[in-house]
Amino acid sequence: MKMIKVQTGGKLYIAGEYAILTPGQTAIIKNIPIHMTAVVKEAKDISLFSDMFDYAVGMTPDSKYVLIQQTIVTLFDYLGKSIEEMPAFSLKIIGKMERDGKKFGIGSSGSVTVLTLKALSAFYELNLSADLLFKLASYTLLKLGDNGSMGDIACIAYDDLVAFTSFNRQKVAKWIEKESIQEVLNKDWGYQIEVITPALPCEFLVGWTMQPSISKDMINLVKSAISQEFLAATEKEVQICKQALQTGDKESVKKALQNVSDLLLGLSSAIYNDKLLALKAAEDGLDVIAKSSGSGGGDCGIAISFNREDSQELIKRWQEVGIELLDMEELA
């Protein structure tokens, strides 16, 4: 019996959050090696199971499984096949990206969409490129009315550190309403995804506040405060940070990320809650730059450390204020 097993990871923003919601803005997003796993097997009928729920479904519409079901519909539409024409399968997804019922906030809805596509691409031997995975996953989410930046999808599809320049989602959503999937996929959507190879020896650390935050609620709270000045200033710092990572300019990375952090602090007091303020303050006196990541209000923050001993001191300080180290890895 044919069986396929694939994984996708999570993501966290290093710089450019909130600004990335505006087309043409850039963000730097890091892949996180905490994985969801999909197992696909041959079956008589399509069966879908996620450990997020306590039951399995087929393709009869189900509100909890809508993301997985719509992803399958998107793929079959792309292939020009009906569900009946394709060999049936069972799909099992495990890995909740949470602990004790509290989510990490590293992008599980984006992960599920890309994971389903990757799993079925392997099962049907389609060999979909990272860019096509990105487009198909974004297409699925846009069709469901999601208006996120799709930066998480870019990072998870490429499974790498990326600079993502966002596109006009409203325009693409209108194409989806009126045109065939092939026509939409063949168009230039206007995004850019560039894999960044850092030339800077440093450690990347993720601190989990254990305080779940709902991104949509945070975005609704903050988006009215996003100004042209905020967008221009953020884009400038993101580009400086990107170049500094690629050329190994430590001081410019630290300064750019400090400026991005200050811009977020000025955007809304809701972004840096008490735990994230403590996560940031723990950098004091160390060769480290720390900041909130993503929509803020809880979930995770990140740090880049340029000294191994300082990394250990940072972890100790985080533990003292109830912040758990979720991931630590060499960036270059």
WOWORA-V980048 format. One record per residue. N is the residue number from 1. SS is DSSP state (A for helix, B for strand, O for the rest). D_CENTER is the distance of its C-alpha to the mean C-alpha in whole Angstrom. Layout:
N_SS_D_CENTER, N_SS_D_CENTER
This chain:
1_O_33, 2_O_30, 3_B_27, 4_B_24, 5_B_21, 6_B_18, 7_B_14, 8_B_11, 9_B_9, 10_B_6, 11_B_4, 12_B_6, 13_B_8, 14_B_11, 15_B_13, 16_O_13, 17_O_11, 18_O_13, 19_A_15, 20_A_12, 21_A_13, 22_O_16, 23_O_17, 24_O_18, 25_O_16, 26_B_14, 27_B_11, 28_B_11, 29_B_7, 30_B_8, 31_B_7, 32_B_9, 33_B_12, 34_B_12, 35_B_12, 36_B_13, 37_B_16, 38_B_18, 39_B_22, 40_B_23, 41_B_27, 42_B_30, 43_O_31, 44_O_34, 45_O_32, 46_O_28, 47_B_27, 48_B_23, 49_B_22, 50_B_19, 51_O_20, 52_O_18, 53_O_22, 54_O_25, 55_O_26, 56_B_26, 57_B_26, 58_O_27, 59_O_26, 60_O_28, 61_O_26, 62_O_25, 63_O_23, 64_O_20, 65_O_20, 66_A_19, 67_A_16, 68_A_17, 69_A_20, 70_A_19, 71_A_17, 72_A_20, 73_A_22, 74_A_20, 75_A_21, 76_A_24, 77_A_25, 78_A_24, 79_A_26, 80_O_29, 81_O_30, 82_O_30, 83_A_29, 84_A_33, 85_A_33, 86_O_30, 87_O_31, 88_O_30, 89_B_27, 90_B_26, 91_B_22, 92_B_21, 93_B_18, 94_B_18, 95_O_16, 96_O_15, 97_O_12, 98_B_15, 99_B_18, 100_O_22, 101_O_20, 102_B_18, 103_B_14, 104_O_12, 105_O_9, 106_O_6, 107_O_5, 108_A_8, 109_A_9, 110_A_6, 111_A_7, 112_A_11, 113_A_11, 114_A_11, 115_A_13, 116_A_15, 117_A_16, 118_A_16, 119_A_18, 120_A_21, 121_A_20, 122_A_22, 123_A_24, 124_O_26, 125_O_25, 126_O_24, 127_O_22, 128_O_19, 129_O_18, 130_A_14, 131_A_15, 132_A_16, 133_A_14, 134_A_11, 135_A_14, 136_A_15, 137_A_12, 138_A_12, 139_A_16, 140_A_15, 141_A_13, 142_A_16, 143_A_19, 144_O_18, 145_O_18, 146_O_14, 147_O_14, 148_O_10, 149_O_10, 150_O_8, 151_A_6, 152_A_2, 153_A_6, 154_A_7, 155_A_6, 156_A_6, 157_A_9, 158_A_11, 159_O_10, 160_O_11, 161_O_11, 162_B_11, 163_B_12, 164_B_11, 165_B_14, 166_O_13, 167_O_16, 168_O_18, 169_A_17, 170_A_20, 171_A_22, 172_A_20, 173_A_20, 174_A_24, 175_A_24, 176_A_23, 177_A_25, 178_A_28, 179_O_28, 180_O_27, 181_A_24, 182_A_25, 183_A_26, 184_A_23, 185_A_21, 186_A_24, 187_O_24, 188_O_22, 189_O_19, 190_O_19, 191_O_16, 192_B_15, 193_B_13, 194_B_15, 195_B_14, 196_O_16, 197_O_18, 198_O_19, 199_O_23, 200_O_23, 201_O_24, 202_O_22, 203_B_20, 204_B_16, 205_B_16, 206_B_14, 207_B_16, 208_B_16, 209_O_18, 210_O_18, 211_O_18, 212_O_16, 213_O_15, 214_O_14, 215_A_12, 216_A_14, 217_A_17, 218_A_16, 219_A_15, 220_A_19, 221_A_20, 222_A_19, 223_A_19, 224_A_23, 225_A_23, 226_O_21, 227_O_24, 228_A_24, 229_A_25, 230_A_22, 231_A_20, 232_A_23, 233_A_23, 234_A_19, 235_A_19, 236_A_22, 237_A_20, 238_A_17, 239_A_19, 240_A_22, 241_A_19, 242_A_18, 243_A_21, 244_A_22, 245_A_20, 246_A_21, 247_A_25, 248_O_25, 249_O_26, 250_A_25, 251_A_27, 252_A_25, 253_A_21, 254_A_23, 255_A_24, 256_A_21, 257_A_19, 258_A_22, 259_A_22, 260_A_19, 261_A_19, 262_A_22, 263_A_21, 264_A_19, 265_A_22, 266_A_24, 267_A_21, 268_O_22, 269_O_23, 270_O_21, 271_O_18, 272_O_20, 273_O_21, 274_A_24, 275_A_21, 276_A_19, 277_A_22, 278_A_24, 279_A_21, 280_A_21, 281_A_25, 282_O_25, 283_O_25, 284_O_28, 285_O_31, 286_O_28, 287_O_27, 288_B_23, 289_B_21, 290_B_19, 291_B_17, 292_B_15, 293_O_11, 294_O_9, 295_O_11, 296_O_14, 297_O_17, 298_O_16, 299_O_13, 300_B_12, 301_B_14, 302_B_14, 303_B_17, 304_B_18, 305_B_22, 306_O_25, 307_O_27, 308_A_27, 309_A_29, 310_A_27, 311_A_24, 312_A_27, 313_A_28, 314_A_25, 315_A_24, 316_A_27, 317_A_27, 318_A_23, 319_A_25, 320_A_28, 321_O_26, 322_O_24, 323_O_21, 324_B_20, 325_B_19, 326_B_16, 327_B_15, 328_B_17, 329_B_18, 330_B_19, 331_O_18, 332_O_21
